[in-house]
Amino acid sequence: MDFVYIVECADGTLYTGWTTDVEKRLQTHNAGEGAKYTRSRRPVRLLYSEPCADKSAALKREAEIKRLSRADKLALIAGKE
């Protein structure tokens, strides 16, 4: 199964990505081996994850979430979207 996730970086910014294993990906980010964006913004903490049917659906949903404003992302995390 594939997932879309949102993490909060140490500087308060949000990062959205996709993975097949959320916990492993979180460990990768915090080890400094994840996305270039998160490497200098560690530690990160998981705020949101959403299961998707397959990789294609996960990538599509990731793109949708990345287009949202910060306020809309926080509303999604809070369950208000």
MODELLER restraints for C-alpha pairs under 7 A, 6 or more apart:
rsr = mdl.restraints
at = mdl.atoms
rsr.add(forms.Gaussian(group=physical.xy_distance, feature=features.Distance(at['CA:1:A'], at['CA:20:A']), mean=5.81, stdev=0.5))
rsr.add(forms.Gaussian(group=physical.xy_distance, feature=features.Distance(at['CA:1:A'], at['CA:52:A']), mean=6.80, stdev=0.5))
rsr.add(forms.Gaussian(group=physical.xy_distance, feature=features.Distance(at['CA:1:A'], at['CA:53:A']), mean=6.54, stdev=0.5))
rsr.add(forms.Gaussian(group=physical.xy_distance, feature=features.Distance(at['CA:1:A'], at['CA:54:A']), mean=6.31, stdev=0.5))
rsr.add(forms.Gaussian(group=physical.xy_distance, feature=features.Distance(at['CA:2:A'], at['CA:19:A']), mean=5.71, stdev=0.5))
rsr.add(forms.Gaussian(group=physical.xy_distance, feature=features.Distance(at['CA:2:A'], at['CA:20:A']), mean=4.40, stdev=0.5))
rsr.add(forms.Gaussian(group=physical.xy_distance, feature=features.Distance(at['CA:2:A'], at['CA:51:A']), mean=5.99, stdev=0.5))
rsr.add(forms.Gaussian(group=physical.xy_distance, feature=features.Distance(at['CA:2:A'], at['CA:52:A']), mean=5.33, stdev=0.5))
rsr.add(forms.Gaussian(group=physical.xy_distance, feature=features.Distance(at['CA:2:A'], at['CA:53:A']), mean=6.63, stdev=0.5))
rsr.add(forms.Gaussian(group=physical.xy_distance, feature=features.Distance(at['CA:2:A'], at['CA:54:A']), mean=5.56, stdev=0.5))
rsr.add(forms.Gaussian(group=physical.xy_distance, feature=features.Distance(at['CA:2:A'], at['CA:55:A']), mean=5.85, stdev=0.5))
rsr.add(forms.Gaussian(group=physical.xy_distance, feature=features.Distance(at['CA:2:A'], at['CA:58:A']), mean=6.24, stdev=0.5))
rsr.add(forms.Gaussian(group=physical.xy_distance, feature=features.Distance(at['CA:3:A'], at['CA:18:A']), mean=5.44, stdev=0.5))
rsr.add(forms.Gaussian(group=physical.xy_distance, feature=features.Distance(at['CA:3:A'], at['CA:19:A']), mean=5.35, stdev=0.5))
rsr.add(forms.Gaussian(group=physical.xy_distance, feature=features.Distance(at['CA:3:A'], at['CA:20:A']), mean=5.93, stdev=0.5))
rsr.add(forms.Gaussian(group=physical.xy_distance, feature=features.Distance(at['CA:3:A'], at['CA:49:A']), mean=6.39, stdev=0.5))
rsr.add(forms.Gaussian(group=physical.xy_distance, feature=features.Distance(at['CA:3:A'], at['CA:50:A']), mean=5.40, stdev=0.5))
rsr.add(forms.Gaussian(group=physical.xy_distance, feature=features.Distance(at['CA:3:A'], at['CA:51:A']), mean=4.44, stdev=0.5))
rsr.add(forms.Gaussian(group=physical.xy_distance, feature=features.Distance(at['CA:3:A'], at['CA:52:A']), mean=5.45, stdev=0.5))
rsr.add(forms.Gaussian(group=physical.xy_distance, feature=features.Distance(at['CA:3:A'], at['CA:58:A']), mean=6.06, stdev=0.5))
rsr.add(forms.Gaussian(group=physical.xy_distance, feature=features.Distance(at['CA:4:A'], at['CA:17:A']), mean=5.73, stdev=0.5))
rsr.add(forms.Gaussian(group=physical.xy_distance, feature=features.Distance(at['CA:4:A'], at['CA:18:A']), mean=4.28, stdev=0.5))
rsr.add(forms.Gaussian(group=physical.xy_distance, feature=features.Distance(at['CA:4:A'], at['CA:19:A']), mean=6.56, stdev=0.5))
rsr.add(forms.Gaussian(group=physical.xy_distance, feature=features.Distance(at['CA:4:A'], at['CA:49:A']), mean=5.56, stdev=0.5))
rsr.add(forms.Gaussian(group=physical.xy_distance, feature=features.Distance(at['CA:4:A'], at['CA:50:A']), mean=5.24, stdev=0.5))
rsr.add(forms.Gaussian(group=physical.xy_distance, feature=features.Distance(at['CA:4:A'], at['CA:51:A']), mean=6.56, stdev=0.5))
rsr.add(forms.Gaussian(group=physical.xy_distance, feature=features.Distance(at['CA:4:A'], at['CA:58:A']), mean=5.81, stdev=0.5))
rsr.add(forms.Gaussian(group=physical.xy_distance, feature=features.Distance(at['CA:4:A'], at['CA:62:A']), mean=5.97, stdev=0.5))
rsr.add(forms.Gaussian(group=physical.xy_distance, feature=features.Distance(at['CA:5:A'], at['CA:16:A']), mean=5.64, stdev=0.5))
rsr.add(forms.Gaussian(group=physical.xy_distance, feature=features.Distance(at['CA:5:A'], at['CA:17:A']), mean=5.51, stdev=0.5))
rsr.add(forms.Gaussian(group=physical.xy_distance, feature=features.Distance(at['CA:5:A'], at['CA:18:A']), mean=6.00, stdev=0.5))
rsr.add(forms.Gaussian(group=physical.xy_distance, feature=features.Distance(at['CA:5:A'], at['CA:48:A']), mean=5.38, stdev=0.5))
rsr.add(forms.Gaussian(group=physical.xy_distance, feature=features.Distance(at['CA:5:A'], at['CA:49:A']), mean=4.13, stdev=0.5))
rsr.add(forms.Gaussian(group=physical.xy_distance, feature=features.Distance(at['CA:5:A'], at['CA:50:A']), mean=6.33, stdev=0.5))
rsr.add(forms.Gaussian(group=physical.xy_distance, feature=features.Distance(at['CA:6:A'], at['CA:14:A']), mean=6.55, stdev=0.5))
rsr.add(forms.Gaussian(group=physical.xy_distance, feature=features.Distance(at['CA:6:A'], at['CA:15:A']), mean=5.54, stdev=0.5))
rsr.add(forms.Gaussian(group=physical.xy_distance, feature=features.Distance(at['CA:6:A'], at['CA:16:A']), mean=4.45, stdev=0.5))
rsr.add(forms.Gaussian(group=physical.xy_distance, feature=features.Distance(at['CA:6:A'], at['CA:17:A']), mean=6.61, stdev=0.5))
rsr.add(forms.Gaussian(group=physical.xy_distance, feature=features.Distance(at['CA:6:A'], at['CA:46:A']), mean=6.24, stdev=0.5))
rsr.add(forms.Gaussian(group=physical.xy_distance, feature=features.Distance(at['CA:6:A'], at['CA:47:A']), mean=5.69, stdev=0.5))
rsr.add(forms.Gaussian(group=physical.xy_distance, feature=features.Distance(at['CA:6:A'], at['CA:48:A']), mean=5.06, stdev=0.5))
rsr.add(forms.Gaussian(group=physical.xy_distance, feature=features.Distance(at['CA:6:A'], at['CA:49:A']), mean=6.44, stdev=0.5))
rsr.add(forms.Gaussian(group=physical.xy_distance, feature=features.Distance(at['CA:7:A'], at['CA:14:A']), mean=5.71, stdev=0.5))
rsr.add(forms.Gaussian(group=physical.xy_distance, feature=features.Distance(at['CA:7:A'], at['CA:15:A']), mean=5.33, stdev=0.5))
rsr.add(forms.Gaussian(group=physical.xy_distance, feature=features.Distance(at['CA:7:A'], at['CA:16:A']), mean=6.56, stdev=0.5))
rsr.add(forms.Gaussian(group=physical.xy_distance, feature=features.Distance(at['CA:7:A'], at['CA:44:A']), mean=5.99, stdev=0.5))
rsr.add(forms.Gaussian(group=physical.xy_distance, feature=features.Distance(at['CA:7:A'], at['CA:45:A']), mean=5.27, stdev=0.5))
rsr.add(forms.Gaussian(group=physical.xy_distance, feature=features.Distance(at['CA:7:A'], at['CA:46:A']), mean=4.40, stdev=0.5))
rsr.add(forms.Gaussian(group=physical.xy_distance, feature=features.Distance(at['CA:7:A'], at['CA:47:A']), mean=5.29, stdev=0.5))
rsr.add(forms.Gaussian(group=physical.xy_distance, feature=features.Distance(at['CA:7:A'], at['CA:48:A']), mean=6.93, stdev=0.5))
rsr.add(forms.Gaussian(group=physical.xy_distance, feature=features.Distance(at['CA:8:A'], at['CA:14:A']), mean=4.65, stdev=0.5))
rsr.add(forms.Gaussian(group=physical.xy_distance, feature=features.Distance(at['CA:8:A'], at['CA:15:A']), mean=6.42, stdev=0.5))
rsr.add(forms.Gaussian(group=physical.xy_distance, feature=features.Distance(at['CA:8:A'], at['CA:44:A']), mean=5.42, stdev=0.5))
rsr.add(forms.Gaussian(group=physical.xy_distance, feature=features.Distance(at['CA:8:A'], at['CA:45:A']), mean=5.37, stdev=0.5))
rsr.add(forms.Gaussian(group=physical.xy_distance, feature=features.Distance(at['CA:8:A'], at['CA:46:A']), mean=6.50, stdev=0.5))
rsr.add(forms.Gaussian(group=physical.xy_distance, feature=features.Distance(at['CA:8:A'], at['CA:47:A']), mean=6.59, stdev=0.5))
rsr.add(forms.Gaussian(group=physical.xy_distance, feature=features.Distance(at['CA:9:A'], at['CA:38:A']), mean=6.81, stdev=0.5))
rsr.add(forms.Gaussian(group=physical.xy_distance, feature=features.Distance(at['CA:9:A'], at['CA:41:A']), mean=5.43, stdev=0.5))
rsr.add(forms.Gaussian(group=physical.xy_distance, feature=features.Distance(at['CA:9:A'], at['CA:42:A']), mean=6.00, stdev=0.5))
rsr.add(forms.Gaussian(group=physical.xy_distance, feature=features.Distance(at['CA:9:A'], at['CA:43:A']), mean=6.19, stdev=0.5))
rsr.add(forms.Gaussian(group=physical.xy_distance, feature=features.Distance(at['CA:9:A'], at['CA:44:A']), mean=4.38, stdev=0.5))
rsr.add(forms.Gaussian(group=physical.xy_distance, feature=features.Distance(at['CA:9:A'], at['CA:45:A']), mean=6.70, stdev=0.5))
rsr.add(forms.Gaussian(group=physical.xy_distance, feature=features.Distance(at['CA:10:A'], at['CA:41:A']), mean=5.38, stdev=0.5))
rsr.add(forms.Gaussian(group=physical.xy_distance, feature=features.Distance(at['CA:10:A'], at['CA:42:A']), mean=5.42, stdev=0.5))
rsr.add(forms.Gaussian(group=physical.xy_distance, feature=features.Distance(at['CA:10:A'], at['CA:43:A']), mean=5.48, stdev=0.5))
rsr.add(forms.Gaussian(group=physical.xy_distance, feature=features.Distance(at['CA:10:A'], at['CA:44:A']), mean=5.94, stdev=0.5))
rsr.add(forms.Gaussian(group=physical.xy_distance, feature=features.Distance(at['CA:11:A'], at['CA:41:A']), mean=6.19, stdev=0.5))
rsr.add(forms.Gaussian(group=physical.xy_distance, feature=features.Distance(at['CA:16:A'], at['CA:62:A']), mean=6.66, stdev=0.5))
rsr.add(forms.Gaussian(group=physical.xy_distance, feature=features.Distance(at['CA:16:A'], at['CA:66:A']), mean=6.54, stdev=0.5))
rsr.add(forms.Gaussian(group=physical.xy_distance, feature=features.Distance(at['CA:17:A'], at['CA:62:A']), mean=6.17, stdev=0.5))
rsr.add(forms.Gaussian(group=physical.xy_distance, feature=features.Distance(at['CA:18:A'], at['CA:58:A']), mean=6.30, stdev=0.5))
rsr.add(forms.Gaussian(group=physical.xy_distance, feature=features.Distance(at['CA:18:A'], at['CA:59:A']), mean=6.79, stdev=0.5))
rsr.add(forms.Gaussian(group=physical.xy_distance, feature=features.Distance(at['CA:18:A'], at['CA:62:A']), mean=6.64, stdev=0.5))
rsr.add(forms.Gaussian(group=physical.xy_distance, feature=features.Distance(at['CA:19:A'], at['CA:25:A']), mean=6.79, stdev=0.5))
rsr.add(forms.Gaussian(group=physical.xy_distance, feature=features.Distance(at['CA:28:A'], at['CA:34:A']), mean=5.18, stdev=0.5))
rsr.add(forms.Gaussian(group=physical.xy_distance, feature=features.Distance(at['CA:29:A'], at['CA:35:A']), mean=6.74, stdev=0.5))
rsr.add(forms.Gaussian(group=physical.xy_distance, feature=features.Distance(at['CA:29:A'], at['CA:38:A']), mean=6.43, stdev=0.5))
rsr.add(forms.Gaussian(group=physical.xy_distance, feature=features.Distance(at['CA:29:A'], at['CA:39:A']), mean=6.81, stdev=0.5))
rsr.add(forms.Gaussian(group=physical.xy_distance, feature=features.Distance(at['CA:30:A'], at['CA:42:A']), mean=5.91, stdev=0.5))
rsr.add(forms.Gaussian(group=physical.xy_distance, feature=features.Distance(at['CA:30:A'], at['CA:43:A']), mean=5.36, stdev=0.5))
rsr.add(forms.Gaussian(group=physical.xy_distance, feature=features.Distance(at['CA:30:A'], at['CA:44:A']), mean=6.21, stdev=0.5))
rsr.add(forms.Gaussian(group=physical.xy_distance, feature=features.Distance(at['CA:32:A'], at['CA:39:A']), mean=4.72, stdev=0.5))
rsr.add(forms.Gaussian(group=physical.xy_distance, feature=features.Distance(at['CA:33:A'], at['CA:39:A']), mean=6.84, stdev=0.5))
rsr.add(forms.Gaussian(group=physical.xy_distance, feature=features.Distance(at['CA:47:A'], at['CA:77:A']), mean=6.61, stdev=0.5))
rsr.add(forms.Gaussian(group=physical.xy_distance, feature=features.Distance(at['CA:48:A'], at['CA:77:A']), mean=5.69, stdev=0.5))
rsr.add(forms.Gaussian(group=physical.xy_distance, feature=features.Distance(at['CA:52:A'], at['CA:58:A']), mean=5.33, stdev=0.5))
rsr.add(forms.Gaussian(group=physical.xy_distance, feature=features.Distance(at['CA:75:A'], at['CA:81:A']), mean=5.83, stdev=0.5))
